[in-house]
Amino acid sequence: MVPNYAPMQIVPAKGVGSRLWDVEGNEYIDFAAGIAVSVLGHAHPLLVETLTRQANCFWHVSNLLVNQPSIELAERLCHLTFAQKVFFANSGAEVNEAALKLARRHALDHFGPNKINIVAFDHSFHGRTFFTVSVGGQEKYRQGFGPNPDGIFHLPFNDSGAITDFFEHRGDETCCVILEPIQGEGGVRPVTKEFAQTISRLCKQHGALMIMDEVQTGVGRSGQFYMYQKLDVIPDILTTAKGLGGGFPIGAMLTTDSIAQSLAVGTHGSTFGGNPMACAVANKIIQLLCESDLLSQVDAKSRMLITGLERIGQKHDLFSEIRGEGLLIGCELGGAWKDQARDILNSCMKEGLMVLVAGTNVLRLAPALNINDNDLQAGLERLEKAVSRLSRDRDTA
Ligand SMILES: *Cc1c(COP(=O)(O)O)cnc(C)c1O
C-alpha cells in the first residue's frame, strides 16, 4: 500500500463490543471506535444478523433501481431531522462534496453565476477529496496539489465579529457556510451557540446555505441524534457519515425539499450510494439507538469518563482543558506534557488501550456509545498506567 498512513504494528483479529484482540492474542479496550465510527462497538450481534440477512438477498443494484433499505433509511433520517430529502454516498468527504456542489448549484439557480463564495473555518476538516481539502481549514492538507478552486474563504472559528464583517462586504456573493458543530480533527473544539446562531442569521439574510458537517458529531455522539438539535439552529444541509454505518461505509446528505430541487436528474451521482447492505445496517443502528435508552445514557457515560480523566489529569498534571460533548472528548495537554499526544497514544497501546489524537496536543476519546461502565473504568485505569509508565521512563531517561 502507498505510504500515506503510518499504521501501528498491531493487526486486529477479532472484536466484541468495546474490546479487540490482535493476531497475537493481545487484548485492547477501544476508546477510539475506528475514529468515532463503531457507535455500537464491534460485531454487534443484531448488526451482524441484519447484514447477513441482506447479504443473502442482494448486495448491489446501482441507482438505476431503488431498494427497500435505502427508502426506509431516507424516511428514518427525514423523520429524525429537519430534512425532507436525502442523497446517499459512501463517506464523509463524498457527502460534503455533494453538499458543496449543491450549494453552488442552488445559488446559480436562484441568484445567478456570481454567488460562488464558500465560507469555512480555520482548523476545520471536511474530507480529503480535492474540493473538500480546498474548503477545509488546514493548509497542510490543501497544498501541493495544484491550484485550488476559487471562491473559498477561511475565517476564524467562533468569531462572530469576523463573519459578520465578511458578510457585510461579500455576503451577497456567498453561497454557503460550512461548519462542524465540534471541530473534530481540529482539536475537539465545540462551536458556541452564539456563533452557530450568528451564522444561521447571516445565511438567512443573504440567501446563503448553512451546511452542518456532522460527519463526526452525528448519530448520537453528542447525546442528541444530531448535535444541531442542541444549538437551536436549523441548517439547510446536514452531512452525516462515520457512525451512520457503525463501520460499514455510508454517508448521507440531508436537505429540504426546495433546496433539493437543484440536484435535478443527472446533476450528481454515485455508483455505490444507497447500497442496500450499507442502508440495511444504518437502519438497524438508528433503530437500536432510538428505540432504546442508549442516547439518554450518553451524558452519564460522558460524565463518568470526564470525572476519571480529571482525576488522572490532576494526579499527573496532564491536561490544561477537557472539552467536548457526549462521547467526543478532547483533552488538551498542558505543562510538561505539551505536544506529547502521540507518545501518550503509543504508551496506551502498550497498556492495551486504543485512543485517538487530534493534532499534537489533544488526546481525543470517542468510544462506542454502548460501551459499558466496566470497560470505561478499565480503560481509564489503563490510561493512568500508560501515563505513569511514560512519567517513569522520563524520570529514568
Ligand atoms: C472524518 C470527517 C470527514 C471525512 O469523512 P471520510 O469518511 O473520511 O471521507 C469529514 N468531515 C468531518 C467533520 C470528519 O470528521
The ligand as an SDF file (V2000), in Angstrom:
LIG
                    3D

 15 15  0  0  0  0  0  0  0  0999 V2000
  -13.9350   12.2520    9.0720 C   0  0  0  0  0  0  0  0  0  0  0  0
  -14.5730   13.5180    8.6690 C   0  0  0  0  0  0  0  0  0  0  0  0
  -14.8180   13.8090    7.3070 C   0  0  0  0  0  0  0  0  0  0  0  0
  -14.3600   12.9130    6.1940 C   0  0  0  0  0  0  0  0  0  0  0  0
  -15.0050   11.6800    6.2040 O   0  0  0  0  0  0  0  0  0  0  0  0
  -14.4010   10.4630    5.3230 P   0  0  0  0  0  0  0  0  0  0  0  0
  -15.4010    9.3810    5.5460 O   0  0  0  0  0  0  0  0  0  0  0  0
  -13.0480   10.1770    5.8480 O   0  0  0  0  0  0  0  0  0  0  0  0
  -14.3600   10.9430    3.9210 O   0  0  0  0  0  0  0  0  0  0  0  0
  -15.4800   14.9810    7.0140 C   0  0  0  0  0  0  0  0  0  0  0  0
  -15.8810   15.8280    7.9810 N   0  0  0  0  0  0  0  0  0  0  0  0
  -15.6620   15.5790    9.2810 C   0  0  0  0  0  0  0  0  0  0  0  0
  -16.1460   16.5440   10.3040 C   0  0  0  0  0  0  0  0  0  0  0  0
  -14.9820   14.4250    9.6730 C   0  0  0  0  0  0  0  0  0  0  0  0
  -14.7430   14.2040   10.9680 O   0  0  0  0  0  0  0  0  0  0  0  0
  1  2  1  0
  2  3  1  0
  2 14  2  0
  3  4  1  0
  3 10  2  0
  4  5  1  0
  5  6  1  0
  6  7  2  0
  6  8  1  0
  6  9  1  0
 10 11  1  0
 11 12  2  0
 12 13  1  0
 12 14  1  0
 14 15  1  0
M  END
$$$$
